[in-house]
Amino acid sequence: MSVARQLRSYFVVLPKARRNRVDLPRWLMRRPQLLAAHAGYEVALISSAKTDPRLKALAELKAGAVISCEYCTDIGSALARRAGVTDAQLRALPAFRSSQEFSETEKLVLELAEAMTRFPTGIDADLRGRLLSRFSRSQFVELISAVAWENHRGRLYQALGVRPSGFSDGMVCAVPEA
């Protein structure tokens, strides 16, 4: 998926907000430099484009679900669907290890997201080695950055009280896991 197509996904999904549209902008507009920094990091992750966007979407969605960020799972499900994640995969996310819906690479990425999001956080040598045997160093950094950013977003949005906006209303949506 090209960078332009990934950006287009945001422009298609964001207007679908049906409620609570101003929760996030209402807070971030109070500190324009932080709003600009957030936008910049989002664009940097998209434009890095070394890793399959579907894998990044799965990793981010899993982190949002583990954090129990309802806004994250709402928008994340919509974006993941546009990246090619199936409804069956969204339903199977909590039990990904035993699910036939995910490839071994997808399971590895989901394991990474879980390891980086649960407490205590840790990527042991075995997991790092398996990731580096499957992904280039550039892809590894991109995946780690995407999951770390989702951890930041989820915790920030929860602390600010950002509520789900209905991006996935009427569709299958990943569920918070905590």
Backbone as a chain_set.jsonl record, in Angstrom:
{"seq": "MSVARQLRSYFVVLPKARRNRVDLPRWLMRRPQLLAAHAGYEVALISSAKTDPRLKALAELKAGAVISCEYCTDIGSALARRAGVTDAQLRALPAFRSSQEFSETEKLVLELAEAMTRFPTGIDADLRGRLLSRFSRSQFVELISAVAWENHRGRLYQALGVRPSGFSDGMVCAVPEA", "coords": {"N": [[0.856, -1.175, 0.0], [0.652, 2.12, -0.925], [2.16, 5.212, 0.258], [0.525, 7.404, -0.275], [-1.961, 6.145, -0.51], [-2.25, 5.158, 2.086], [-2.413, 7.57, 3.535], [-4.751, 8.536, 2.363], [-6.56, 6.753, 3.463], [-6.858, 7.723, 6.077], [-8.13, 10.145, 5.489], [-10.517, 9.195, 4.531], [-11.567, 7.738, 6.687], [-11.6, 9.478, 8.989], [-13.699, 11.508, 8.603], [-15.911, 9.945, 9.142], [-16.6, 9.944, 11.757], [-19.122, 9.864, 14.121], [-19.951, 10.881, 16.482], [-18.822, 12.654, 19.402], [-16.848, 14.116, 18.147], [-15.179, 16.287, 18.68], [-13.666, 15.75, 20.91], [-10.829, 14.981, 21.006], [-9.48, 17.027, 19.371], [-10.299, 19.264, 20.828], [-8.819, 19.167, 23.167], [-6.087, 18.975, 22.277], [-5.78, 21.287, 20.75], [-5.329, 23.216, 22.583], [-2.658, 23.276, 23.049], [-0.91, 24.04, 20.614], [1.652, 23.404, 19.6], [2.036, 20.804, 20.469], [-0.039, 19.504, 19.166], [0.845, 19.858, 16.517], [3.224, 18.387, 16.675], [2.206, 15.816, 17.158], [0.789, 15.376, 14.757], [2.942, 15.46, 12.989], [4.44, 13.188, 13.794], [2.626, 11.16, 13.218], [2.486, 11.354, 10.394], [5.161, 10.811, 9.827], [5.376, 8.108, 10.612], [3.644, 6.914, 8.781], [4.811, 7.632, 6.333], [7.269, 6.408, 6.496], [7.124, 3.754, 5.63], [8.413, 1.188, 5.267], [7.508, -1.159, 6.211], [4.879, -3.532, 5.849], [1.777, -2.008, 5.723], [-0.488, -3.243, 6.724], [0.477, -4.974, 8.689], [1.483, -3.114, 10.517], [-0.92, -1.868, 11.18], [-2.285, -3.973, 12.453], [-0.578, -4.372, 14.657], [-0.74, -1.887, 15.985], [-3.478, -1.817, 16.562], [-3.727, -4.027, 18.252], [-2.175, -3.15, 20.435], [-3.723, -0.921, 21.248], [-6.044, -2.28, 22.013], [-5.11, -3.861, 24.159], [-4.392, -1.851, 25.941], [-6.877, -0.993, 26.457], [-8.144, 1.168, 25.248], [-10.847, 2.676, 24.11], [-11.402, 4.547, 22.086], [-9.147, 4.151, 20.499], [-9.484, 1.468, 19.613], [-11.813, 1.782, 18.184], [-11.264, 3.713, 16.028], [-8.952, 2.454, 15.131], [-9.837, -0.076, 14.266], [-11.347, 0.628, 12.024], [-9.354, 1.796, 10.386], [-7.607, -0.385, 10.167], [-9.208, -2.22, 8.809], [-9.368, -0.931, 6.333], [-6.754, -1.271, 5.591], [-6.717, -3.9, 4.994], [-7.181, -5.83, 6.94], [-9.172, -8.451, 8.092], [-12.66, -9.009, 9.04], [-12.9, -11.37, 10.483], [-10.332, -11.573, 11.554], [-10.329, -9.309, 13.21], [-12.211, -10.126, 15.112], [-10.846, -12.298, 16.18], [-8.644, -11.275, 17.456], [-8.141, -11.083, 20.37], [-7.458, -13.733, 20.992], [-5.239, -14.416, 19.442], [-2.981, -16.113, 19.349], [-3.842, -18.787, 19.204], [-5.411, -18.762, 16.999], [-6.444, -19.49, 13.672], [-6.656, -17.514, 11.884], [-4.561, -15.827, 11.524], [-1.345, -15.332, 10.071], [1.961, -16.715, 10.619], [3.801, -14.621, 10.68], [2.124, -12.436, 11.2], [1.207, -13.195, 13.748], [3.59, -13.004, 15.16], [4.067, -10.24, 15.063], [1.843, -9.369, 16.5], [2.436, -10.511, 18.95], [4.683, -8.99, 19.604], [3.446, -6.45, 19.909], [1.821, -6.96, 22.123], [3.773, -7.617, 24.059], [5.11, -5.178, 24.285], [3.168, -3.619, 25.399], [1.88, -4.68, 27.66], [2.369, -4.865, 31.247], [5.019, -6.065, 33.289], [6.75, -4.228, 30.807], [8.49, -5.615, 28.105], [10.868, -6.77, 25.799], [12.152, -9.689, 25.139], [15.275, -11.409, 24.478], [14.802, -13.598, 22.813], [12.333, -12.991, 21.488], [13.088, -10.601, 20.208], [15.117, -11.614, 18.55], [13.633, -13.385, 16.912], [12.001, -11.541, 15.609], [13.937, -9.975, 14.278], [14.928, -11.884, 12.565], [12.919, -12.113, 10.776], [12.27, -9.568, 9.874], [13.737, -6.639, 8.37], [16.235, -4.44, 9.795], [15.352, -1.813, 9.566], [12.58, -2.18, 9.196], [12.003, -3.39, 11.632], [12.552, -1.302, 13.466], [10.585, 0.466, 12.614], [8.203, -0.978, 13.193], [8.452, -1.229, 16.015], [8.394, 1.471, 16.692], [5.811, 2.174, 15.812], [4.178, 0.667, 17.545], [5.006, 1.682, 20.022], [4.171, 4.333, 19.706], [1.414, 3.969, 19.537], [0.951, 3.096, 22.113], [1.536, 5.467, 23.472], [-0.47, 7.168, 22.35], [-2.853, 5.802, 23.156], [-2.752, 5.885, 25.991], [-2.645, 8.652, 26.418], [-5.087, 9.495, 25.234], [-6.927, 8.158, 26.863], [-6.379, 9.387, 29.349], [-7.151, 11.994, 28.776], [-9.811, 11.631, 28.404], [-10.934, 11.014, 25.937], [-13.442, 9.9, 23.901], [-14.964, 7.049, 22.159], [-15.709, 7.516, 18.696], [-17.402, 6.485, 16.807], [-16.371, 5.465, 14.433], [-16.337, 2.852, 13.628], [-18.937, 2.037, 13.813], [-21.627, -0.184, 13.359], [-20.051, -2.067, 12.173], [-17.691, -4.782, 12.44], [-15.637, -4.6, 15.273], [-12.56, -4.355, 16.974], [-12.134, -5.38, 20.37], [-11.664, -3.844, 23.588], [-9.243, -5.27, 25.778], [-8.529, -5.459, 28.479]], "CA": [[0.0, 0.0, 0.0], [1.479, 3.313, -1.057], [2.015, 6.253, 1.273], [-0.665, 8.189, -0.638], [-3.15, 5.347, -0.169], [-2.367, 5.14, 3.545], [-2.927, 8.886, 3.925], [-6.135, 8.593, 1.912], [-7.363, 6.006, 4.438], [-7.198, 8.644, 7.167], [-9.094, 11.127, 4.985], [-11.794, 8.501, 4.379], [-12.066, 7.293, 7.995], [-11.838, 10.567, 9.949], [-15.022, 12.137, 8.501], [-16.964, 9.014, 9.548], [-16.908, 10.125, 13.177], [-20.549, 10.159, 14.262], [-20.18, 11.53, 17.776], [-17.609, 13.002, 20.151], [-15.875, 14.553, 17.145], [-14.255, 17.327, 19.136], [-12.943, 15.363, 22.126], [-9.375, 15.061, 20.853], [-9.008, 18.372, 18.978], [-10.577, 20.233, 21.895], [-7.676, 19.141, 24.09], [-4.793, 19.234, 21.645], [-5.703, 22.66, 20.255], [-4.857, 24.071, 23.68], [-1.199, 23.29, 22.935], [-0.707, 23.844, 19.166], [2.923, 22.745, 19.285], [1.848, 19.369, 20.68], [-0.876, 19.062, 18.051], [1.739, 19.785, 15.351], [4.146, 17.259, 16.892], [1.429, 14.586, 16.947], [0.553, 15.231, 13.314], [4.227, 15.146, 12.378], [4.823, 11.801, 14.061], [1.705, 10.312, 12.447], [2.931, 11.38, 9.007], [6.46, 10.126, 9.774], [5.147, 6.659, 10.661], [3.035, 6.498, 7.52], [5.733, 7.815, 5.208], [8.418, 5.529, 6.629], [6.701, 2.793, 4.601], [9.289, 0.027, 5.071], [6.78, -2.323, 6.712], [3.523, -3.701, 5.34], [0.847, -1.229, 6.546], [-1.41, -4.173, 7.388], [1.133, -5.447, 9.907], [1.498, -1.987, 11.46], [-2.293, -1.671, 11.655], [-2.557, -5.04, 13.425], [0.205, -4.114, 15.873], [-1.318, -0.732, 16.672], [-4.794, -2.2, 17.067], [-3.521, -4.913, 19.41], [-1.737, -2.31, 21.558], [-4.887, -0.165, 21.701], [-6.953, -3.207, 22.701], [-4.5, -4.237, 25.44], [-4.484, -0.669, 26.796], [-8.323, -0.785, 26.653], [-8.503, 2.487, 24.742], [-11.998, 2.482, 23.237], [-11.216, 5.381, 20.893], [-8.113, 3.492, 19.687], [-10.037, 0.297, 18.937], [-12.827, 2.289, 17.249], [-10.606, 4.212, 14.809], [-7.985, 1.451, 14.69], [-10.545, -1.114, 13.509], [-11.696, 1.199, 10.72], [-8.12, 1.927, 9.597], [-7.096, -1.734, 9.895], [-10.061, -2.774, 7.767], [-8.936, -0.315, 5.06], [-5.427, -1.829, 5.271], [-6.877, -5.294, 4.582], [-7.466, -6.731, 8.062], [-10.522, -8.985, 7.908], [-13.549, -9.044, 10.205], [-12.542, -12.564, 11.263], [-9.129, -11.235, 12.319], [-10.72, -8.387, 14.283], [-12.86, -10.932, 16.16], [-9.881, -13.256, 16.748], [-7.488, -10.565, 18.017], [-7.777, -11.441, 21.754], [-6.918, -15.099, 21.059], [-4.462, -14.545, 18.204], [-2.002, -17.215, 19.385], [-4.465, -20.054, 18.819], [-6.292, -18.526, 15.86], [-6.001, -19.823, 12.315], [-6.894, -16.326, 11.062], [-3.33, -15.047, 11.408], [-0.127, -16.011, 9.631], [3.011, -16.719, 11.646], [4.351, -13.263, 10.743], [1.132, -11.612, 11.908], [1.244, -13.579, 15.166], [4.829, -12.461, 15.708], [3.839, -8.802, 15.225], [0.888, -9.224, 17.607], [3.2, -10.831, 20.165], [5.469, -7.792, 19.875], [2.547, -5.412, 20.426], [1.426, -7.351, 23.479], [4.945, -7.514, 24.936], [5.433, -3.766, 24.51], [2.04, -2.916, 25.993], [1.587, -5.225, 28.993], [3.356, -4.566, 32.281], [6.126, -5.193, 32.907], [7.034, -4.191, 29.374], [9.802, -6.175, 27.812], [11.131, -7.565, 24.603], [13.299, -10.52, 25.495], [16.213, -11.699, 23.383], [14.168, -14.55, 21.902], [11.381, -12.27, 20.645], [13.864, -9.692, 19.36], [15.778, -12.44, 17.541], [12.639, -13.86, 15.939], [11.602, -10.377, 14.811], [15.041, -9.585, 13.39], [15.095, -12.897, 11.518], [11.79, -11.958, 9.848], [12.188, -8.189, 9.384], [14.988, -5.886, 8.312], [16.391, -3.529, 10.939], [14.473, -0.665, 9.312], [11.213, -2.61, 9.483], [11.939, -3.63, 13.079], [12.438, 0.016, 14.107], [9.272, 1.012, 12.266], [7.194, -1.691, 13.991], [8.622, -0.829, 17.417], [7.931, 2.861, 16.786], [4.35, 2.193, 15.666], [3.582, 0.157, 18.783], [5.294, 2.658, 21.078], [3.305, 5.493, 19.466], [0.049, 3.59, 19.923], [0.936, 3.12, 23.582], [1.432, 6.877, 23.831], [-1.807, 7.648, 21.988], [-3.884, 5.192, 24.0], [-2.696, 6.406, 27.355], [-3.006, 10.067, 26.337], [-6.518, 9.616, 24.96], [-7.659, 7.758, 28.073], [-6.2, 10.414, 30.374], [-7.916, 13.172, 28.374], [-11.231, 11.296, 28.335], [-11.38, 10.952, 24.543], [-14.416, 8.81, 23.771], [-15.115, 6.517, 20.803], [-16.413, 8.456, 17.823], [-18.293, 5.803, 15.878], [-15.719, 5.152, 13.164], [-16.629, 1.456, 13.289], [-20.339, 1.734, 14.082], [-22.256, -1.07, 12.395], [-19.063, -2.99, 11.627], [-16.923, -5.506, 13.442], [-14.632, -3.737, 15.9], [-11.754, -5.0, 18.014], [-12.639, -5.029, 21.697], [-10.657, -3.668, 24.637], [-8.928, -6.581, 26.357], [-8.203, -5.479, 29.921]], "C": [[0.9, 1.236, 0.0], [1.222, 4.3, 0.089], [0.75, 7.065, 0.995], [-1.941, 7.437, -0.278], [-3.346, 5.269, 1.346], [-2.927, 6.467, 4.057], [-4.397, 9.034, 3.542], [-7.051, 7.84, 2.884], [-7.784, 6.898, 5.603], [-8.261, 9.633, 6.718], [-10.461, 10.508, 4.736], [-12.395, 8.181, 5.751], [-12.431, 8.465, 8.905], [-13.211, 11.234, 9.803], [-16.183, 11.23, 8.938], [-17.303, 9.105, 11.034], [-18.358, 10.575, 13.302], [-20.863, 10.91, 15.55], [-18.828, 11.833, 18.413], [-16.49, 13.483, 19.24], [-14.82, 15.509, 17.691], [-13.455, 16.945, 20.373], [-11.439, 15.586, 21.996], [-8.909, 16.449, 20.419], [-9.225, 19.42, 20.071], [-9.414, 20.292, 22.887], [-6.384, 19.578, 23.41], [-4.665, 20.649, 21.097], [-5.246, 23.633, 21.338], [-3.334, 24.2, 23.673], [-0.849, 23.016, 21.47], [0.607, 23.146, 18.816], [2.824, 21.239, 19.506], [0.978, 18.77, 19.575], [-0.011, 18.89, 16.794], [2.703, 18.596, 15.481], [3.432, 15.926, 16.669], [1.214, 14.338, 15.465], [1.848, 14.842, 12.601], [4.639, 13.707, 12.59], [3.922, 10.834, 13.297], [2.169, 10.217, 10.99], [4.273, 10.651, 8.865], [6.274, 8.609, 9.782], [4.554, 6.148, 9.348], [4.062, 6.554, 6.392], [7.013, 6.993, 5.321], [8.284, 4.358, 5.653], [7.68, 1.66, 4.292], [8.56, -1.276, 5.413], [5.386, -2.354, 6.097], [2.549, -2.952, 6.259], [-0.164, -2.092, 7.294], [-0.815, -4.683, 8.698], [1.188, -4.346, 10.953], [0.106, -1.756, 12.03], [-2.662, -2.721, 12.691], [-1.839, -4.769, 14.746], [-0.388, -2.959, 16.666], [-2.663, -1.082, 17.293], [-4.673, -3.099, 18.292], [-3.086, -4.095, 20.622], [-2.915, -1.515, 22.113], [-5.873, -1.033, 22.467], [-6.406, -3.595, 24.073], [-4.574, -3.078, 26.437], [-5.936, -0.422, 27.211], [-8.75, 0.631, 26.293], [-9.634, 2.304, 23.722], [-11.901, 3.325, 21.963], [-10.222, 4.697, 19.949], [-8.667, 2.283, 18.941], [-11.103, 0.698, 17.919], [-12.165, 2.74, 15.944], [-9.624, 3.179, 14.256], [-8.627, 0.339, 13.885], [-10.889, -0.616, 12.115], [-10.458, 1.313, 9.825], [-7.549, 0.556, 9.229], [-7.903, -2.395, 8.781], [-9.649, -2.217, 6.396], [-7.571, -0.847, 4.627], [-5.503, -3.303, 4.885], [-7.082, -6.287, 5.705], [-8.925, -7.165, 7.945], [-11.342, -8.9, 9.201], [-13.212, -10.24, 11.099], [-11.291, -12.29, 12.1], [-9.453, -10.27, 13.455], [-11.356, -9.153, 15.433], [-11.843, -11.806, 16.894], [-8.719, -12.583, 17.473], [-7.158, -10.962, 19.458], [-7.123, -12.82, 21.889], [-6.046, -15.396, 19.846], [-3.537, -15.747, 18.201], [-2.587, -18.533, 18.889], [-5.356, -19.927, 17.588], [-5.642, -18.925, 14.546], [-6.138, -18.625, 11.375], [-5.618, -15.536, 10.768], [-2.178, -15.911, 10.918], [0.884, -15.985, 10.785], [3.638, -15.326, 11.789], [3.403, -12.34, 11.496], [1.121, -11.925, 13.402], [2.485, -13.012, 15.847], [4.673, -10.961, 15.994], [2.87, -8.554, 16.391], [1.552, -9.542, 18.949], [4.061, -9.638, 20.578], [4.591, -6.713, 20.508], [2.129, -5.716, 21.861], [2.587, -7.185, 24.459], [5.291, -6.065, 25.256], [4.347, -3.024, 25.292], [1.71, -3.409, 27.395], [2.686, -4.82, 29.969], [3.777, -5.839, 32.962], [6.402, -5.337, 31.417], [8.412, -4.794, 29.132], [9.822, -6.98, 26.543], [12.361, -8.398, 24.927], [14.129, -10.843, 24.246], [15.602, -12.648, 22.36], [13.214, -13.83, 20.943], [12.11, -11.324, 19.695], [14.538, -10.48, 18.227], [14.814, -12.947, 16.484], [12.173, -12.72, 15.035], [12.691, -9.999, 13.808], [15.331, -10.641, 12.323], [14.002, -12.776, 10.455], [11.753, -10.587, 9.171], [13.582, -7.577, 9.299], [15.068, -4.989, 9.548], [15.493, -2.297, 10.778], [13.018, -1.012, 9.627], [11.009, -2.828, 10.977], [11.745, -2.301, 13.815], [11.064, 0.621, 13.831], [8.156, 0.342, 13.07], [7.248, -1.276, 15.46], [8.078, 0.585, 17.613], [6.416, 2.955, 16.7], [3.67, 1.727, 16.95], [3.812, 1.138, 19.933], [4.388, 3.883, 20.933], [1.861, 5.174, 19.848], [-0.085, 3.535, 21.443], [0.793, 4.56, 24.079], [0.02, 7.397, 23.566], [-2.861, 7.108, 22.939], [-3.902, 5.737, 25.409], [-3.072, 7.887, 27.405], [-4.522, 10.219, 26.168], [-7.345, 9.209, 26.175], [-7.566, 8.837, 29.142], [-7.009, 11.67, 30.05], [-9.422, 12.901, 28.321], [-11.785, 11.286, 26.928], [-12.24, 9.698, 24.368], [-14.469, 8.28, 22.341], [-15.994, 7.456, 19.977], [-17.305, 7.795, 16.788], [-17.684, 5.51, 14.519], [-16.083, 3.743, 12.688], [-18.073, 1.073, 13.609], [-20.919, 0.861, 12.96], [-21.312, -2.066, 11.753], [-18.406, -3.755, 12.778], [-15.824, -4.585, 13.965], [-13.858, -4.565, 16.914], [-12.275, -4.537, 19.363], [-11.474, -4.791, 22.656], [-10.459, -4.973, 25.394], [-8.712, -6.6, 27.853], [-9.419, -5.721, 30.775]], "O": [[1.797, 1.364, 0.833], [0.209, 4.226, 0.784], [-0.007, 7.378, 1.914], [-2.898, 8.039, 0.209], [-4.477, 5.31, 1.832], [-3.811, 6.483, 4.914], [-5.191, 9.589, 4.301], [-8.192, 8.248, 3.1], [-8.925, 6.836, 6.061], [-9.19, 9.933, 7.468], [-11.465, 11.219, 4.728], [-13.599, 8.337, 5.952], [-13.488, 8.436, 9.536], [-13.844, 11.506, 10.824], [-17.312, 11.699, 9.086], [-18.203, 8.412, 11.509], [-18.772, 11.546, 12.668], [-21.931, 11.507, 15.68], [-17.804, 11.303, 17.981], [-15.313, 13.277, 19.535], [-13.688, 15.528, 17.206], [-12.642, 17.74, 20.844], [-10.847, 16.307, 22.799], [-8.011, 17.004, 21.051], [-8.429, 20.348, 20.218], [-9.075, 21.366, 23.384], [-5.673, 20.449, 23.912], [-3.552, 21.165, 20.989], [-4.823, 24.749, 21.036], [-2.792, 25.148, 24.241], [-0.526, 21.882, 21.118], [0.67, 22.386, 17.85], [3.472, 20.473, 18.792], [1.233, 17.66, 19.108], [-0.129, 17.885, 16.092], [2.96, 17.889, 14.507], [3.991, 15.013, 16.061], [1.428, 13.23, 14.972], [1.841, 13.99, 11.712], [5.137, 13.064, 11.666], [4.388, 9.814, 12.789], [2.234, 9.125, 10.424], [4.489, 9.947, 7.878], [6.948, 7.901, 9.034], [4.921, 5.076, 8.868], [4.164, 5.624, 5.591], [7.766, 6.888, 4.353], [9.23, 4.022, 4.94], [7.758, 1.22, 3.145], [8.947, -2.354, 4.962], [4.788, -1.305, 5.856], [2.502, -3.234, 7.456], [-0.639, -1.718, 8.367], [-1.521, -4.808, 9.698], [0.969, -4.599, 12.137], [-0.042, -1.48, 13.22], [-3.286, -2.399, 13.702], [-2.422, -4.918, 15.82], [-0.521, -3.045, 17.887], [-2.952, -0.686, 18.422], [-5.426, -2.952, 19.255], [-3.579, -4.325, 21.726], [-3.088, -1.444, 23.33], [-6.469, -0.589, 23.448], [-7.159, -3.652, 25.045], [-4.792, -3.291, 27.63], [-6.196, 0.271, 28.195], [-9.609, 1.218, 26.95], [-9.404, 1.833, 22.609], [-12.277, 2.866, 20.885], [-10.436, 4.668, 18.737], [-8.359, 2.087, 17.766], [-11.275, 0.025, 16.903], [-12.471, 2.208, 14.877], [-9.485, 3.048, 13.04], [-8.036, -0.146, 12.921], [-10.742, -1.347, 11.135], [-10.508, 0.967, 8.645], [-7.066, 0.359, 8.115], [-7.337, -3.056, 7.909], [-9.592, -2.958, 5.415], [-7.263, -0.872, 3.435], [-4.498, -3.899, 4.496], [-7.153, -7.489, 5.447], [-9.809, -6.336, 7.724], [-10.799, -8.744, 10.295], [-13.237, -10.132, 12.325], [-11.208, -12.737, 13.244], [-8.906, -10.402, 14.55], [-11.078, -8.869, 16.598], [-11.97, -12.028, 18.099], [-7.884, -13.276, 18.054], [-5.982, -11.165, 19.759], [-6.325, -13.043, 22.799], [-6.102, -16.491, 19.286], [-3.325, -16.351, 17.149], [-1.898, -19.309, 18.227], [-5.991, -20.901, 17.184], [-4.446, -18.722, 14.339], [-5.777, -18.712, 10.201], [-5.594, -14.686, 9.879], [-2.051, -17.074, 11.301], [0.675, -15.312, 11.794], [3.967, -14.905, 12.898], [3.836, -11.551, 12.335], [1.033, -11.016, 14.227], [2.417, -12.586, 17.0], [5.098, -10.477, 17.043], [3.068, -7.626, 17.175], [1.255, -8.907, 19.96], [4.156, -9.316, 21.762], [4.958, -6.13, 21.529], [2.093, -4.823, 22.707], [2.402, -6.671, 25.562], [5.717, -5.757, 26.369], [4.583, -1.924, 25.791], [1.296, -2.615, 28.239], [3.796, -4.475, 29.562], [2.907, -6.674, 33.206], [6.298, -6.424, 30.849], [9.367, -4.517, 29.858], [8.916, -7.762, 26.255], [13.476, -7.88, 24.982], [13.717, -10.576, 23.117], [15.859, -12.516, 21.163], [13.278, -14.034, 19.731], [11.783, -11.256, 18.51], [14.522, -10.047, 17.075], [15.133, -12.942, 15.295], [11.974, -12.915, 13.836], [12.408, -9.737, 12.639], [15.917, -10.326, 11.288], [14.159, -13.291, 9.348], [11.272, -10.453, 8.046], [14.485, -7.943, 10.051], [14.078, -4.808, 10.257], [14.938, -1.801, 11.759], [12.31, -0.223, 10.253], [9.959, -2.487, 11.521], [10.879, -2.188, 14.683], [10.454, 1.219, 14.718], [7.261, 1.022, 13.571], [6.216, -1.005, 16.074], [7.382, 0.858, 18.592], [5.8, 3.729, 17.432], [2.692, 2.331, 17.391], [2.905, 1.39, 20.726], [3.894, 4.41, 21.93], [1.167, 6.016, 20.418], [-1.128, 3.892, 21.99], [0.02, 4.833, 24.997], [-0.607, 7.99, 24.443], [-3.671, 7.868, 23.468], [-4.968, 6.018, 25.956], [-3.746, 8.324, 28.338], [-5.155, 10.991, 26.887], [-8.353, 9.846, 26.482], [-8.568, 9.168, 29.775], [-7.5, 12.339, 30.96], [-10.217, 13.834, 28.206], [-12.977, 11.523, 26.731], [-11.804, 8.583, 24.656], [-14.065, 8.975, 21.409], [-16.902, 8.102, 20.5], [-17.907, 8.487, 15.967], [-18.414, 5.325, 13.546], [-16.131, 3.481, 11.486], [-18.39, -0.115, 13.667], [-20.725, 1.136, 11.775], [-21.721, -2.832, 10.88], [-18.561, -3.396, 13.946], [-15.167, -3.882, 13.197], [-14.438, -5.382, 17.63], [-12.797, -3.429, 19.486], [-10.433, -5.441, 22.56], [-11.422, -5.704, 25.625], [-8.712, -7.676, 28.45], [-9.313, -5.766, 32.0]]}, "num_chains": 1, "name": "protein.A"}
